[in-house]
Amino acid sequence: MDLRQLRYFVAVAEAGHMTRAAATLGLQQPPLSQQIRAIEGALGTALFLRHPRGVALTDAGRELLPRARRVLALHGQLMDDMQRVAAGTAGVLDLGLTSSAAAHAFTPTLLRDWRRAHPQVQLRLSEATAAELTERLAAGSLHAAFLRVPVATPPGLQFDTLLTEPAMLALPIDHALARRYGRGQPVPLEALAGERLILARRPGAPGLYANLLRQLEQRDITVQVVAEVERMLTNLNLVAAGEGLSVVPASMTGVHTESVAYRALPPDQPLDAPLTLVHRPAEASPLLQRFCRSACETAQAWATT
């Protein structure tokens, strides 16, 4: 017995008449009667009592009817769900974020708007370092991730720069440089000579902090790297505790404002902090393609406001 035959059975049961059910189904009455007899033969029991004015359900037919309706409803729901998955409007997305990417107002706004517009999509979020997220993407255990400056570019991954903002110098609130340079005054890189520097990265890894060290080296500016930590929030915790200086994206300057001073770098010595979306385009489902397209379009609109 297949789904088509179940639909025939339910149609006859609801119509109470073979000819009326056949008209509803767009069939002739004899082929429908043959299908009903085939179902009864497969089940080994009669489902209908035939009488001159139509048909009535037997005890077996009354048992089958609600179950047949449930099977057909489940099949209909399954087809609807799969069509939504194929259209990219339902399913599950595993997304990763670095703490600094999550701190940018764009990221929670995008995710909140996406949830509102796609209630049948489940977003599963996890936080990790840029290196960890890149490794998980390369291994296929994440669909996409938001990070800052890429620390590695494995083959098969696509890196889309959504937005760019300047990096800011973060220093203890009572540091001499914070007193020397007011809030509106940028701090030249030369002023960092001899300072204690805290980096948020794996030792020796590329990224925002490697770019900072390269700029310092190009200007023959020597600093002391006193710590390399995994996350920028840890980085700022150490700055707040007076352990040294660091740089963070401008969107993180709301952290520890009572104990951390934030200063700009000069326009001729810029240090960019992009917001980057990473995914595997070759293996992207319709849902992931829709999400990445939405992220890029939203970022374009965000940049113009």
N, C-alpha and C positions, 0 to 999 in steps of 0.2 A: 504494500500500500504506500503510495507516494503522496506528496502534498497536493497535487492536482486532484487525486481521488478524495482526499480529506475535504477539499473545497466543495466537491460535488456532493459529498455526504451532508455537509453542513447546509448547503443550499436546499437540498431536498427536505431536510429536517425542518428548516425554518419556513419553507413554502408549504409543506404538508401535501405536496402534489408534484408528481413527476413532470407534467407538462409545464406547469408554471415555473418550476425550478429550471427546466431546460431553456425556457424563454429568457429567464434572468441570466443564465450562463451563456446564452448565445449558441445553444446546441439544439439538435433534434432530440425528441424524447426517446426513441429507441436506443441510440448510443449511450444516453445517460443511464437508462435502465440497465444496460449491459455493464456499465462501470460500477453501478451499485451492486449488482449481482457478483461482480469480480471482487469487490471489497468483502462482501459477505462470505464468499468462498475462501478468501485469504484468511479471514478471521475465524471461519468455521462456525458462524452463527448468523441468524437473521437479524437485521437491524431495523427492518420496517415490516409492519403488517399492511398488506395491500387490501384495500376495499374500494367499492365503486366510486366513491367521491374523493379518493386520494390515498394517502399513506399515513400511518401513525408509527411512532417509535416503539420498538420492543424494549424490554428491560435492558438488553445489551446496547441498544441504540441510545437509550437515555444515559447509560454509563459513558458511552463514547463521546457524546455531543460536547460536554464541557471540556473534555480533554482535547478534542479536536480543535475547539475554538482557541484553547491556550496555545497549542502547537502552532496554529496559523498566526496567532498574534505575536508569538515569539519570533516566528520566521519573518513577519512583517517588520518587527522592531530590529531584527538582525540586518535585514536589507537596508533599512533606513540608516542604521548606525554605520554600516560599511560604506554607504553612499556619502555620508558626512565625512568619514575618514578619507575616502578617495578625493573629496572636495577640499580637504584640509581644514575642516571646521570642527573636527572632533578627534580625540585621542589624548596621548600623553606626551609632554615635552620635558625632558630632563635638562635643566639649564644650570650652568655654573656661574658664579660671580666671585670676583675678588672683592675684598672689603672696600677698596678705593673706588672700584666701579660701582658698587652698590651705593656708595656715598653721593654719587652724582645724582641730582634731582631727576635727570632724564630717566634713569633706570627704573626706580619704583613707579614713576608716572607711566612709562611704557607698559610695565607688567600689570599695573592696576587697570589701565584702559583695555589691555588685551583680555584680561579676565572678564571684564564687563561685556566686551563685544563677543567673546567666545566662551559662553558658560559651560559648554560641553568639552572644553579642553582642560585637562589637568596639568598645571605647571608644578613640577617638582624641582625645588631650588636647593642648591648646596653651595657652600662657600669654601674656597680653597685659594692657594696661591696661584699666580699666573702659570708657573711651571707645572704645578699639579693639574690644573685644568687643561693645559695643552696636552699633557700626557694622557689624560682621560679621554679627551677628544680623539687623539690619535689611536687610542685603543678601542674606540667605539662605545664607551660607557656613558658618554654625554652627547646630547644632540647639538648644543651650542653653548657658548660661554661669553661673558662680558669681562674684559680685562683692560689693562692700560697698554703700555708699550709691550709688544710681544717679546717673550724671552727665548722663544724657539719657533722655527717655522717648518715643522715636519711636512713632508710631501702629502698632498691630499687635503690639506686644511686651507681654507680661505679666510683671509683677515680683512675685514671691512672697517675702515675708520669712520665711525659714526659722527663724532664730535671731537674738537680739539680745544683745550684750555691751557693756560699757562701753569707752570709749576711755581709754587711759592716757597720761600724760605721759612722754615719753622724753627724757632729758637726759644729757649726759656724766657719767660716774661721779664726776668731781671737781668738778662744778658746784656753785656756792654753794647753789642751791636743794635739791640732793640732800643737802647737809650740814645744811641748816636744817630740812628736813622728812624725818623718818625714814620707813622703809618703811611703817609703819602710819598715817602722817599724810598726808591729802590736801593737795594744793597748790591754793590758790584761784587763780582766773583772774587776780585782781588782782596776784598775784605775778609774772605774766609781763610786766608793763609794762616796755618798753624792751628786752626780750629778742630775740635773733635766732631767727627761726622758719623752719623748713624744711617745705615743703609737698610732698606727693606727689600731683600732679594736673597736668593741662594748665593753663597760665595762665588764670585767670578762670573755670575750669570749676566747676560745682556739685559737691556731694558732701560727704564728711566734713570736708574742710578748709574748704570754704565755710561749713559750719555753725559750725566753730570761729571763723572770722573774724567771722561775724555775731554770735556771743556776745560776742566781745571788743569789737566796735563798739558793741553795745548797752550795754556797761558803760564806754564811753569809755576803753578800754585800748588803748594804742598799742604795736605791736610792729614789729620790722624783719623783713620777709620777705626772707631772704637767698638762698633757692634754691627753685625749683619743679622737682621731678624726676618721672619717670614712674612709678616703682615704689617701694613702701614699703621694700623691702630696700635700695634705694639710699638712701632716706631715712634708714634706721637706720645705714647705713654712714657717712653724713655726721655723724650725731649721735655715733657712736662716735669719729669723728675730731675731735670738738670744734667742729664748724662751727656748731652751734646746737641748738635744741630742736625737738621735734615731738610729735605724738600718733599713737598706733597702737592697733589693737584689742587687747584684753587677751590674746587668744590668741597674740600675737606677742611677748610679754614674755620669751620664752626665747631671743631672738636677742641676741647680743653682751652677755651678762650680765656679762662681765668688764670691759666698757668703757661700758656704758649702764645708767643707773639708771632704774627705772620707778616712777612715783608715780601714785596715783589722783587724780581730780578730786573736789571736794566733792559730796555727794549733791544739794545744791541748785543745782549748776552742772553737771548731767550732760551728757555727750556720747556719744550712742549710736553703736555700730558694728554695724549689722546684717549678717547673711549673707543674700544675696539670690540667688534663682534666677530667671533670665530666659529666656524662650522665646517662640515664636510659636504661640499656641494654635490659630489658624485653620488652620495648616498642619501641625499635629502628627500624625505617624504613630502607629499603635497602640503602637509601641516607645517613642517619645518620651512619649506619654501615660502609659505604664506607668512610665517612668523618673521623670517629674515627680511622679506620684502617690506613688511609692516614696520620693522625696526628702522630700516634705512629710510623709508618715506617719512616716518615720524621724526627722525633725526634731521632730515632736510628741512622740514617745517620748523623744528625747534631752532635750528641755526639761523633762520630768517626772522625770528620773533625777538 
